Amino acid sequence: MQIRKDNYLDYEENSCFKAAMFSTVGGRANQQDSAGLTINDGDGLFVVCDGMGGHKGGKAASSAAVDRLLATNVLGIPEEQINTVLLEGLRKADSDVASFRDEDGSPLNCGTTAAVVVIRNKRLYWISAGDSRIYIYRNGEFVQITNDHIYAVALRENMRAGQITKEYFDDHSVNADALISFVGMNGMPLVDRSVHPVGLRKDDIVLIMTDGLYKNLPDSMIKKYIENFVDPSDSLRALEQKVNKLTSEDKTVRDNMTVVLIRIK
């Protein structure tokens, strides 16, 4: 199920977890984030995408990627095939988005991030492209398990390897947040994914988010708001209120923000 409203808070629960999904347009004119989920008795598939390319292109890209990934039927296949099917689904989404054309037949030049989580038998599988993030919280530790596929990361790696100077790094950091891998490139150079599933325990929390959250709140503050509430919906309401307060005080235009929080029973 893809939720197609611009602003919403959705709650789902089964025998394995409690989950809440929140999305807001923020201060933008249009919503380019898309998200969706499929829930069975003890399993779940969650998809979060952040589109690029203006209202028309960005929303079309993120929505198409969510639809493609939800259509993988990953909850109905043998568990050992999940990683392979997720990768196939992401590649198909990449091809779908790359093929988009405008009314004149010209490439639409749009794209989207994708962060995907599958929970099966209390084991976590995941895949991502772009800079939407997946975190795991356990016993006070809050760890990002995805990498941000942005120019800054490539610059830092090149500088550590001695391939560029500090001066070159500083000169090019103006483009630090530019994505270097995303859905819609017709061949993603970087894809992160689980090699082996992560075993989940009672009270573990899985958090999926677009950059509209983490660019406004540091990890330490996000961690505070997810560990201080038992109900996932309450955590997301508190995060929304904090981001809204800070951006209002700073008089900054809020980006679209979409967050999914899953608490294991």
C-alpha positions in Angstrom: 0.0 0.0 0.0 1.4 3.4 -1.0 0.0 6.3 0.9 -0.7 9.1 -1.5 -1.7 11.9 0.8 0.7 14.9 1.3 0.5 15.0 5.1 -0.3 12.0 7.2 0.5 9.8 10.2 -0.2 6.1 9.7 0.0 3.3 12.3 0.3 -0.4 11.8 0.8 -3.4 14.1 1.3 -7.1 13.9 2.7 -9.9 16.1 6.3 -8.8 15.5 6.3 -5.0 15.6 4.5 -1.7 16.0 5.2 0.7 13.2 4.3 4.3 12.4 4.9 6.3 9.2 4.8 10.1 9.1 5.2 12.5 6.2 4.8 16.2 5.8 5.3 18.7 2.9 7.0 21.0 5.4 7.5 24.5 3.9 7.7 23.3 0.3 5.1 24.0 -2.3 5.0 20.3 -3.3 5.5 16.9 -1.8 8.3 14.9 -3.6 8.6 12.2 -0.9 6.7 9.0 -1.3 6.4 6.0 1.0 4.6 2.7 1.3 4.3 -0.5 3.2 3.0 -4.0 3.1 2.3 -5.8 6.4 1.6 -9.5 7.0 1.0 -11.2 10.3 4.7 -11.3 11.4 6.5 -9.6 8.5 6.7 -6.2 6.9 8.1 -4.3 3.8 8.7 -0.6 4.2 9.8 1.8 1.4 10.8 5.5 1.7 11.8 7.6 -1.4 12.8 11.2 -1.8 12.2 12.5 -5.4 14.2 15.0 -7.4 13.3 16.9 -10.5 10.6 19.4 -9.5 7.0 18.7 -8.5 6.2 16.7 -11.7 9.4 14.8 -12.0 10.3 14.3 -8.4 6.9 13.1 -7.3 6.6 10.8 -10.3 10.0 9.3 -9.7 9.5 8.6 -6.0 6.0 7.3 -6.4 7.0 5.0 -9.3 9.9 3.6 -7.2 7.7 2.9 -4.3 5.2 1.1 -6.5 7.9 -1.0 -8.1 9.4 -2.0 -4.8 6.1 -2.8 -3.2 5.3 -5.0 -6.2 8.3 -7.3 -5.6 6.1 -9.7 -3.5 9.2 -10.0 -1.3 7.1 -11.1 1.7 5.8 -14.1 -0.3 9.2 -15.6 -1.3 11.7 -17.9 0.4 13.8 -15.9 2.9 17.0 -16.8 1.2 15.8 -15.0 -2.0 15.0 -11.6 -0.3 18.3 -9.8 -0.9 18.3 -10.8 -4.6 14.7 -9.8 -5.2 15.2 -6.4 -3.5 18.2 -5.7 -5.8 16.2 -6.8 -8.8 13.3 -4.5 -7.7 15.6 -1.5 -7.2 17.2 -2.0 -10.6 13.7 -2.2 -12.3 12.8 1.0 -10.5 15.9 2.6 -11.7 15.0 1.7 -15.3 11.4 2.8 -14.9 12.4 6.3 -13.7 15.2 6.7 -16.3 12.6 6.1 -19.0 10.3 8.9 -18.0 9.6 11.5 -20.7 7.8 14.8 -20.8 5.0 15.8 -23.2 7.5 16.6 -25.9 9.2 13.2 -25.6 12.3 14.7 -23.9 13.9 12.9 -20.9 12.3 14.1 -17.7 15.6 14.0 -15.9 14.2 13.1 -12.6 15.3 10.7 -9.9 14.8 9.5 -6.4 16.5 8.1 -3.3 15.3 4.7 -2.0 15.6 3.2 1.5 13.9 -0.2 1.8 13.5 -2.4 4.9 12.1 -6.0 5.1 11.5 -7.6 8.4 10.9 -11.4 8.2 10.9 -13.6 11.3 12.6 -10.8 13.3 15.4 -10.5 10.8 16.2 -7.3 9.0 17.0 -7.1 5.3 17.6 -3.7 3.6 18.7 -1.9 0.5 19.3 1.7 -0.3 20.5 4.2 -3.0 20.9 7.9 -2.4 20.9 9.7 0.9 17.8 8.5 2.7 18.9 6.7 5.8 18.2 3.6 7.8 19.2 3.4 11.5 19.0 0.7 14.2 18.5 1.6 17.8 19.4 -1.0 20.5 20.2 -0.6 24.2 21.1 3.1 23.9 23.1 2.7 20.7 21.9 4.5 17.6 23.7 3.4 14.4 23.2 4.4 10.8 23.6 1.2 8.7 23.4 2.9 5.3 25.9 5.2 3.5 25.0 8.6 2.1 25.7 8.5 -1.6 26.8 12.1 -1.9 29.8 13.9 -3.3 31.2 14.8 0.1 31.7 11.1 0.9 33.6 10.6 -2.4 35.7 13.7 -1.7 36.7 12.5 1.8 37.6 9.0 0.5 39.7 10.5 -2.2 41.5 12.8 0.2 42.2 10.0 2.7 43.7 8.0 -0.2 45.9 11.0 -1.1 44.3 11.4 -4.5 43.2 15.0 -3.9 44.5 17.8 -1.6 42.8 19.5 1.2 42.6 22.7 -0.9 40.8 20.7 -3.7 38.4 19.2 -1.1 37.6 22.7 0.3 37.1 24.2 -3.2 34.6 21.4 -4.2 32.7 21.1 -0.9 30.2 23.6 -2.2 28.6 20.6 -4.0 29.0 18.3 -1.0 25.3 17.3 -0.8 25.0 16.4 -4.5 23.9 12.8 -5.0 26.3 10.5 -6.8 24.0 7.5 -6.9 20.2 7.4 -7.0 17.3 5.6 -8.7 16.8 6.9 -12.2 20.4 7.1 -13.4 19.8 4.0 -15.6 22.7 2.3 -13.8 23.3 3.1 -10.2 27.0 3.2 -9.4 26.4 2.7 -5.7 23.9 0.5 -3.9 24.1 -0.5 -0.2 22.4 -3.6 0.9 22.4 -6.3 3.6 24.7 -9.3 2.9 23.3 -11.2 5.8 20.1 -10.4 7.8 20.4 -8.5 11.1 18.8 -10.4 14.0 16.3 -8.2 15.8 15.5 -8.2 19.5 12.6 -7.0 21.7 12.6 -3.2 21.9 15.0 -2.7 19.0 13.9 0.2 16.8 14.4 0.5 13.1 14.2 4.1 11.7 14.0 5.1 8.0 14.1 8.7 7.1 14.5 11.3 4.3 17.0 14.1 4.7 14.2 16.4 5.8 14.7 15.0 9.3 18.4 14.4 9.8 19.5 17.7 8.2 17.4 19.5 10.8 18.1 17.3 13.9 21.4 15.7 14.9 21.5 12.0 15.6 21.8 12.6 19.3 18.5 14.5 19.3 16.7 12.0 17.1 17.9 9.2 19.4 16.4 11.1 22.4 13.0 11.3 20.9 12.8 7.7 19.8 14.0 6.2 23.1 11.7 8.4 25.3 8.4 7.1 23.8 7.1 3.6 23.8 4.5 4.3 21.1 6.0 4.9 17.6 3.4 7.5 16.7 4.3 9.5 19.8 7.9 9.5 18.8 7.2 10.7 15.3 4.8 13.5 16.6 7.6 14.7 19.0 10.2 14.7 16.2 7.8 16.6 13.9 7.1 19.2 16.6 10.9 19.7 17.3 11.8 20.1 13.6 8.9 22.5 13.1 10.0 24.5 16.1 13.6 24.8 15.1 12.9 25.7 11.5 10.4 28.3 12.5 12.9 29.8 14.9 15.6 29.8 12.2 13.2 31.1 9.6 14.3 28.3 7.2 12.1 26.7 4.6 11.4 23.1 5.7 12.0 20.4 3.2 9.6 17.5 2.8 10.1 15.0 5.6 9.1 11.3 5.7 10.0 9.0 8.6 9.1 5.4 9.4 9.7 4.0 13.0 9.4 0.3 13.7 9.6 -1.0 17.3 10.1 -4.8 17.7 7.9 -6.6 20.2 
